[in-house]
Amino acid sequence: MFSLSLKIMKPHGKRLDKFKSGIYQALHELERNWDPRAHLRELNATAAKEIEVGGGWKVLISFVPIPELKSFQKIQIQLVCELEEKVQELCLSQLEKSHTKNEHKHPRIHTLTAVHDAVLEDLVFPSKVRKRIHVMLDGSQLTKVHLNKAQQSNMEHKVETFSGICKNFTSKDVDFEFPEFQL
């Protein structure tokens, strides 16, 4: 029998709340009954976070360790669909960023802009991201993200949720579009 505590990578002494243990229980059930269970056995999650987005929607964000991100992306679409049925909420994945305090210069990949770009790419994973930043006369900015037209049927119902998550994580206004033309 598989122990649920092995799937949860928490520091020593940390306890799970009821919400997170329910999510991990759903993952455990999927691992036992799901078709690509071999891929799911290899994956772990470090945290889960529930945030409120507009319209009373609650979104579940699961944090995946960086070394397991590529393996997770192989089954992400199927896993999100299965978890949506299990949890009845929109489940998305988000890669975990580590923060360290060092006195040396950080490479480009660790800058705030690069982290925000990585969050955006992870959020809309099956689709490619092309973005334009519009600066208004009052100094505010609106980021327009152009997604693949081919992915419109899969992602159109999630566009408002994506905007809410981007606002929550990056404090930026983001508008998602599916343009007819190729940039």
N, C-alpha and C positions, 0 to 999 in steps of 0.2 A: 504494500500500500504506500502510495506517495504521500509524503508529508507536505501540507500546505506551507509550513514555515520555511521550507527549502526554496520556494519560489520567491519569497519576499526577502530582499536584501536590505535589512535595516541595521543601523548601528546597535551595539550591545545595549540592552536595557530599554530600548524603545518599544512601545506597545502600539498595536494597530487600533484605530477606532472602528466603530461598527460599519461605517460606509466603506472604508478601504478593505476590511476583511470580507465584505460582501462582494466587492469587485474581484478580489483574488480568489474567492470561492467560485465565481462564475468562470474565471480563467482555468481553475482546476477542473471544473466540470467539462469545459471545452476540451481540455487536454485528454480526458478519458474517452470522450465520445466523438471527437472531430476527426475528419479525414487526414489532414496533414499534421497529425499529432507529433510526429518525429521532429518537425521544425519547432513546434511550440514547446517541446520539452527542453530545448536548448536555451530558450529565452527566459530572462528574468526582468522584473520591473523594480525600480528603486523607490518609486513614489507614485501616488495618484492624487489628483487635485480636481475638485469640483468647483467650477466657476459659473456665475450667472451672466448670461448674455441677454440682449434685448428680447422683449416679448415673453418673458417668463421662462425661457429655455435654460436648462442646466446642462452644462457640457462637462464631460469627464476627460481629463488630460492624464495620460499615463506617461511616466518618464522612463526611458529605456537607456541603459548604459551605452556609451559611445561604441565600445567594441562589438556590441550586438546589434547595432543599428542596421547594417546591411542585411543581416539575417532576418531582422524584423520587417524590413521593407519588402522582402520577397513574399511574405504572407499578410501584409498589412491590409490590403483591400478585403480579403476574405475574413480576416480576423475582426475588422471593424464592423462588417455586415453581421457576423455572428454575435458580437458583443452588443450591437444595437438591438438585436432580437432579445438577448438575455437581460440586458439592463434597462431597455426601453429609453435610453438616452443616446445622444450622439457621442460616440467614443472616438477620440482622436489620439494620435501619438505625438509626443514631443520629446526631442532629444535633450538630455540633461547636460547642462554646462557647468563646469567646475570653476569656482572663483578662488584664486589664490592672491595673496598680497605679496608682490615681489617689487623690488626696486629697479628692475631692468625694463627696457623698452619691450612692449608686447608686439608680437608680429601682427600683421593685418588680420589674420583669422580670429584674433581675440579682441578686436575693437568692437565697440557697441554697435556700429553699423553692420559689421560682418555677422555678429550674433543675431541681430534683428533679421538680416537677410536669411540666415540659416533657419531661424524660427519660421519664417514665411515659407521657405522651401519645404521644410518638414511638414508643415501644416497642410499643404496642397500637394503632397508627394506624387501621386501618379501624373500630375500635370506639370508642365514646365512653367516657370515664372518669368514673365517679362514685366518690368514696372517702369512707370513714369511718375515723377514727383512734380506736382503742380504747386507753385508758391503763390498764394493769394496776395492782394494788395495790402491786407492788414498784417502780413507776415506769417499767417498760419499756412500749414502745408497739408496737402491731400495727396496720398499715394494711390495711383491707379495701377492695379495689377491686372495684366492681361493673361488669361489662361488659355490653354489649347481649346479650340472649338470642338475637337473630337471628344474631349472629356466633359462637355457641357451636360450631357444627360446624366452622368454620374455625380456631378458636383453642383449643379445649379441649385438644388434644394439646400445646400450647405453654405451658400455664399454669405448670408447674413450671420451665420454662426462663425464663419471665418473672420468676418469683420469684427465681431465682438471679442473673439479671442485675441486678435492682433491689437485691439484697443487695450485689452487687459494686460497683455504681456509687454507691449512695446510703447504704449501710450500714444500711438499714432493713429490717425484716421486713415483707413484703407478701404478702397472701393474696388470690388472685383468685377471684371468684365470678360466676356467671351467675344472678341472682335472677329469680324469676317475676314479681315486681311491679316497677312503674316507680317510681323515686325522684323 
